[in-house]
């Protein structure tokens, strides 16, 4: 469904549409992607209280309808990664807190790092000290390199390598494939999800499924209606699932 700028301002969007929406400019570039259980109401909030630059630049609005909120949330996450809209900056800031984030080094090894809390943080803490203690706990439990995780300042191999509790990822002796497998397991532990399973969320008459393989969400959809592959995997999907299962407890099928 596509609505012109005039139709949007004339409030022509149908009521109670659950789905995602795209603000698009005159050059057909996507400016912003959002999700709502009532798109009409959300768009009016954008117009009245939103960012003026976004409202001034868009020329049309595209809607995509979904059957469940979880399906829409996961699809929105993938679309933002695919199109990287200029107005989809992470906005949430939490006072007096730090967050743990992850990224990869030049060899491809994943690692944790700490900075001021933001919406894309994996987990938040009140102090840097507590965040470091948590990273240390994860590093020991999943045999992750303390040097990569910012806990060891050694110039070459970390101290744990000499104790044979690190396999040498700090100097690229252990290759990313095996190391990152354990790193993904640590993320699953944080989000309280099994390593390999199918989660099924029964929401009224629809059942939203999420497939997890080796601690990575690989696909999702609504049974008998839709199927989507995850083309841009990240911890964002795990974070969405972790939040959603606090609202609706899923059926867990181990595979």
N, C-alpha and C positions, 0 to 999 in steps of 0.2 A: 504494500500500500504506500502510495506516494502522495503527499499533500504540498501544494504550492505555499509560498510564504503568506500570500493573502488568505488562503484557506486556514492556515495555522492561526493567524491573528483574528480571523473570523470565528475561531473555535469550532471548526467543522470536523474535528477528529471524533470518532465514535466513543461512547462511554465504555469504561471498564475493559479496555484491552490490556491483557498481560503480554509483555514482550519486551523487545529492545527497539530503540529508536536511533536514527542517525540524522544529525544536523549536517547538511551538505551545502557547499557554496556554489556559485555560478559556474565554476570550472569543474564541477562534479567531484571536488575533493571533500572527503569526510572530515568534518571539523570536530565532531564530538559524538561519542556513542554512550548511551545510557540504558538502564533497565528500570522498568516499573511495573507494578501490579495494576496500575491505572494510568496509562500513558497520557490520556487527555489531561488529567489533573496535574501530572508531573510537568507537562509542557507549559501549562499556564503558570506554574511556579517559576519555570525558567524565564518566561517572558516578563513576569512581574518583579522577580527578585534575583534573576540570574546575571551572569556576566554580560555586560553591555556589548563588548566586542564580539562575542559569539552571536548574540541576537541580531546585531547589525550586519554580520557577514553572511548568515545563512540565507539560501534562496529557496530551499525545499526541505521537506522532512520525509524520511523513509521509515516505515514501520515493519517489523517482522514479528508475527504473532507466535506465541508458544503456549503449550498446554500446562506447564508447571513452572513455578518460580525457579526451581533448581536448574531445570533445563535452560531457562533464560539466563541465569547467572553464569553458568559455565560457557554458554555460547557467547555472551557478552565479553567474557575474559579472553576468549580466543580471537574475537573480532578486534578488540583493542590492540592485541599483540600483532595481528595481521596488518592493520592499517595505521597504527600509531597516530591517532588523531591529535592535533596540536593542543586541543583544549582538555584532553584527558590526562592532565597532570595530576599526580598524587597530591591531594590537598590536606589530608588529615594530619594534624600535629598534636602531639600529646605533651603537655607541659611536664617538666621534671621527670622525664623518662627516657630510656634508651631502648633501641631495638636491636635484635640480632637479624642479620641479613646474610645472604649467601651469593657468591659468584664464583667464577673459575679463573685460575691463574693462566699464564701463557702456555702451559703444557696441557691444560684442560682439566686439572684437578679442582674439584669443588671445595670451597672452604667457607667458614663462618667469619663474619666481621661485625663490629659494633659501630653504630652511629646513632644520631638522634632519631627517636621513634618516628615512623611514618606509616602510611596505610599498607605499604607492601612489606613491612617487617614480618619476619616469621613468628616472633614472639617478643613481647615487651617486658621490660623490668624497670623498677624504680631507680636503680643505680647501676653504674657500670660494673661495680664489684659483683653484684648478683648475676649480671649477664655473663661475666667471665667465669664465675663458678659453674654456671649452667653449661657453657661451652666446654669447660674442663670435664664435667660429668659425661657429656655426650662423646667427647674425644676418647675417654677411657673406656666407655661401654662399647663403642663401635670401632675401636682401634683406629681412630683418626689421628692424623699427624698434628701434634700440638704447635709445631712451628707454622704450618699452613694456617692454623686457626688463631694465630696471634698470641700464643701462650708461651712461646720459646723464641729467644732472640739469637740463637746459635747461628754462626755464619754459614755452615754447610749442613751437616746432618743434625737433627734435633737430639736432645739428650735421651729421649725414649728409644731412638734408633739403636743407640749403644746398649740399651737394656733389652733390645730385641722385641719391644712392644710396638714399635713403628716399623713398617716395612719399606721405608725409604721414599715415600712420596715427596718428602721435603727436598730431595735432590733428584727426583724423577726416576728413581730406581723402580718403584712400583708405578705401573702405568695407570692412566686415568680410568680405564674400563673397570678394573677390579676395585679400585679405591672408591670410585663414585657410586658403585653398587652399595657399599657400606654407608656412604654418606646419605644415599636415598633412604636407607633403612632408618637412619637417625631421624630424618624428616618424618617418616611414618610414625615413629615413636612419639615425636612431638605432637603430631596430629591425631594420635590414638587410632590409627588405621592398620588393618592387617597388610602384610606384604603383597599377598596375592588373593584377590577376592572379587566378588561382584556385590555391590551394595544396591539394594532395591528400596526406594522410598515410596511407600504407598500413600498417595496424596489424593483423597477423595476417589474419583473413578479412574485416575491415572497412576501408573507405576513408573517412576523415573529410575533408570538403572545407571550405575557408574562402574566401569571395569577398571580394576587396579592390577597392574602387573609389575613385579619387581619394585614396588613402592612408588610407581608412577601411574597416574591416571591416563589411560590409553583411549577410552571412548566413553560415550554417554548417550542418553536419549530417553524416549518414552516407549515402553514396551508396546509393540504392535502399531507404532505410529512413526517413530523417528530414530535415526542412528547417526551420530556424529563422531568422527575421529578427532583426537587431540593432536593438532599439528604443531602447536607451540607449547610443549609441556613445561611446567614450572611449579614452584610450590604454591602459586596462587590458587590452583585448582584444589590442592589439598586443604588450603586454608578455607576455601569456600565450603567444602564438604564438612570440615570440622565444625564450622559455625552452624551449618544447616542441620547437622545431626543433633544439635542441642535443642532444635525446634521439633524435629520429626525423627524419631529413632528408626534407623533402617533395618531391613532384613539383611543379614550378612551371609553370603554363600561363599565358602572357602573353595578355592580352585588350585 
